[in-house]
């Protein structure tokens, strides 16, 4: 079977993580990459070897006609790019956050269904070993009845005005903000443990609004996209969960905890070690089963190894008709939760998360 011909739209994360993953998987062939800066895109294509550069993504789709398009651009471009790729007959892998809002996400999902194409969302965090083992243990009853989830994140992204210039990540109209960038991953995490959230009470805010200029980036401005958020979800089974993220800190630190009636599970941002905690005992580090183990290469960005696992799923979905996980049902549910969080923050009240209402309206 010939390899699946892949085009990447985007030259940042698309280059540092996705291009590496696609080129290491024998079932894929990276044939083209598109970026907004022609000189940069040409340089990257040359580094990748045998990859055609484009500064017009629509021309790429028309000329290359790839089998798979990976959309790795600012969030406001996801919707038009994915629809165009599907119209061209390609399968699609889309970065998160999925879209600007749930109505776009629903249309993207339905378009993929109508085209009979595989549509995947890049929640590669699912494949970190500690998280996969924690999910297995929780589902098997090893911590009793699941009651509570907590995800805390501190990030040195915008600790001062001079830390970064004004990019799309600080622009709400373009889908920027820490809620979409990392809150999407963490919401996806909680829903795999507890099911779909019923409602959310949230604070989505800008704690440090100044952006740039920096020594290397002269752009400056005032952020309209959130750099901090606090979400409290409730779930149908009675469980609750907290996500608290702040990207204006002077350091990076993350902690993930799942609490049950008999024990708790904890892992950190590396995703490779899991601890079981029981009252009155020292924390017990649990052995990671071989089936979940990853072997990151020295010098690789942290997400290359779990992204490789997602590509295994994607290849099987395209070539064998296997079920894709994570798919665009997942993408839509997460987007609905993020939209509800923003609505809750604006209203100062708890808001229902209701994907069913959204789907009926599309």
Secondary structure, DSSP 8 states (H G I E B T S, - for coil): ---EEEEEE-SSHIIIIIHHHHHH-TTEEEEEEE-S-HHHHHHHHHHHSS-EEES-HHHHHHHH--SEEEE-S-GGGHHHHHHHHHHTT-EEEE-SS--SSHHHHHHHHHHHHHHT--EEE--GGGG-HHHHHHHHHHHTTTTSSEEEEEEEEEEESSSSGGGS---GGG-GGGT-SHIIIIIHHHHHHHHHHH-SEEEEEEEEE-S--EE---SS----EE--S-SEEEEEEEETTS-EEEEEEESEEEEEEEEEEEEESS-EEEEETT-S-EEEE-TTS--EEE---GGG-----TT--THHHHHHHHHHHHHHHHHH----SSBHHHHHHHHHHHHHHHHHHHHTS-EE--HHHHHHH-
